[in-house]
């Protein structure tokens, strides 16, 4: 069994265990990473999920109140947001449904340099940066990682 197959078996076992179904364990080498992007989904099929991963990059901006990422357009399924701050800033990254319903936020206080928000995994979401400090927020650039389908 090659390393990719072993990892696939491990993922399948983990997903099955999470659903309280007993599985027969097989030898897995946890420190071995796959050499390509194939992963096992919960259905047990192998897909190339990273081929569907897209990035939306945006350039520099400054704001005193708030700014919408991508002019408030909806992203299908966000997996992460990365932004580079110039100077120091306090801000929230807020998430809204495509209908405009507030879903939640990540809060950052007195941050400088790179800021990352992962584990978002919300479908059909809009992203808004909101200034929570006294000074203007200056963004050098950033990107949103999302799945297109």
C-alpha positions as CSV (number, residue, x, y, z in Angstrom):
1,X,0.0,0.0,0.0
2,X,1.6,3.3,-1.0
3,X,1.7,6.4,1.3
4,X,-1.3,8.1,-0.4
5,X,-3.4,5.0,0.1
6,X,-2.4,4.8,3.7
7,X,-3.4,8.5,4.3
8,X,-6.7,7.9,2.4
9,X,-7.5,5.0,4.7
10,X,-6.6,7.2,7.7
11,X,-9.0,10.0,6.6
12,X,-11.7,7.5,5.8
13,X,-11.3,5.9,9.2
14,X,-11.4,9.3,11.0
15,X,-14.6,10.3,9.2
16,X,-16.2,7.0,10.0
17,X,-15.2,7.2,13.6
18,X,-16.7,10.6,13.8
19,X,-20.0,9.2,12.7
20,X,-19.8,6.5,15.5
21,X,-19.3,3.6,13.1
22,X,-16.6,1.1,13.9
23,X,-13.9,0.5,11.4
24,X,-11.0,-1.9,11.1
25,X,-7.7,0.0,11.6
26,X,-4.9,-0.3,9.1
27,X,-1.3,0.8,9.4
28,X,-0.9,4.5,8.7
29,X,2.3,6.6,8.8
30,X,0.9,9.9,10.2
31,X,4.0,12.0,9.4
32,X,3.9,11.1,5.7
33,X,2.2,13.7,3.5
34,X,0.8,12.9,0.1
35,X,2.8,13.9,-2.9
36,X,-0.2,15.2,-4.8
37,X,-3.5,16.9,-3.8
38,X,-5.8,13.9,-3.8
39,X,-7.7,13.6,-0.6
40,X,-10.6,11.5,0.7
41,X,-14.0,13.0,1.2
42,X,-16.6,11.9,3.6
43,X,-18.3,9.9,0.9
44,X,-15.1,7.8,0.5
45,X,-14.4,9.0,-3.0
46,X,-11.1,10.5,-4.1
47,X,-11.3,14.1,-5.4
48,X,-8.8,16.7,-6.3
49,X,-10.2,19.3,-4.0
50,X,-7.4,21.8,-4.3
51,X,-8.1,22.2,-8.0
52,X,-11.3,23.9,-7.0
53,X,-9.6,26.2,-4.5
54,X,-9.4,29.7,-5.8
55,X,-8.0,32.9,-4.5
56,X,-9.3,36.4,-4.8
57,X,-6.5,38.9,-4.3
58,X,-7.1,42.6,-3.4
59,X,-4.7,45.5,-3.3
60,X,-4.0,48.3,-0.9
61,X,-6.8,50.1,0.8
62,X,-7.4,52.3,3.9
63,X,-10.6,52.8,5.8
64,X,-11.8,54.6,8.9
65,X,-15.2,52.8,9.2
66,X,-15.5,49.7,7.0
67,X,-14.8,48.2,3.6
68,X,-16.4,45.2,1.8
69,X,-14.1,42.7,0.2
70,X,-14.8,42.3,-3.6
71,X,-17.4,45.1,-3.4
72,X,-19.6,42.9,-1.2
73,X,-20.0,40.2,-3.8
74,X,-20.6,36.7,-2.4
75,X,-17.9,34.0,-2.3
76,X,-19.2,30.4,-2.6
77,X,-17.3,28.7,0.2
78,X,-14.6,30.6,2.0
79,X,-11.7,28.6,3.6
80,X,-9.6,31.5,4.7
81,X,-8.7,35.2,4.7
82,X,-5.2,36.6,4.7
83,X,-4.4,40.3,5.0
84,X,-1.2,42.3,5.5
85,X,-1.6,45.3,7.7
86,X,0.6,48.4,7.4
87,X,1.4,49.9,10.9
88,X,-0.9,48.8,13.7
89,X,-4.6,48.3,13.5
90,X,-7.7,47.0,15.4
91,X,-10.4,45.6,13.2
92,X,-13.0,42.8,12.8
93,X,-13.4,40.5,9.8
94,X,-17.2,40.1,9.6
95,X,-19.1,37.5,7.7
96,X,-22.6,37.9,6.2
97,X,-24.9,35.6,4.3
98,X,-25.7,36.4,0.6
99,X,-29.0,37.9,1.9
100,X,-27.0,40.3,4.2
101,X,-27.6,38.4,7.5
102,X,-24.8,38.8,10.0
103,X,-23.1,35.4,10.7
104,X,-20.1,36.2,12.9
105,X,-16.7,37.8,13.1
106,X,-13.0,37.4,13.9
107,X,-11.6,40.2,16.1
108,X,-8.0,41.5,15.9
109,X,-6.6,44.1,18.3
110,X,-3.4,46.1,17.8
111,X,-2.2,43.8,15.0
112,X,0.6,44.5,12.6
113,X,1.9,42.5,9.6
114,X,0.1,39.3,8.5
115,X,-3.3,38.4,9.9
116,X,-5.0,35.2,8.9
117,X,-8.5,33.9,9.5
118,X,-8.9,30.2,8.9
119,X,-11.6,27.7,9.6
120,X,-14.2,29.9,8.2
121,X,-15.8,27.4,5.8
122,X,-19.0,29.3,5.3
123,X,-20.9,28.9,2.0
124,X,-22.3,31.9,0.1
125,X,-20.7,34.5,2.3
126,X,-19.8,38.2,2.0
127,X,-16.8,39.6,3.9
128,X,-16.4,43.0,5.5
129,X,-13.5,44.6,7.3
130,X,-14.6,46.9,10.1
131,X,-12.4,49.3,11.9
132,X,-12.7,48.9,15.7
133,X,-9.8,51.3,16.7
134,X,-9.2,55.0,16.8
135,X,-6.8,55.1,13.8
136,X,-7.4,54.4,10.1
137,X,-6.8,50.8,9.0
138,X,-4.2,50.5,6.3
139,X,-4.1,47.2,4.3
140,X,-1.1,46.6,2.0
141,X,-2.8,43.6,0.3
142,X,-4.7,40.4,1.0
143,X,-6.5,37.5,-0.4
144,X,-9.6,35.3,0.2
145,X,-9.2,31.5,-0.4
146,X,-12.5,30.0,-1.5
147,X,-14.0,27.0,-3.4
148,X,-15.8,27.8,-6.6
149,X,-18.2,24.9,-6.3
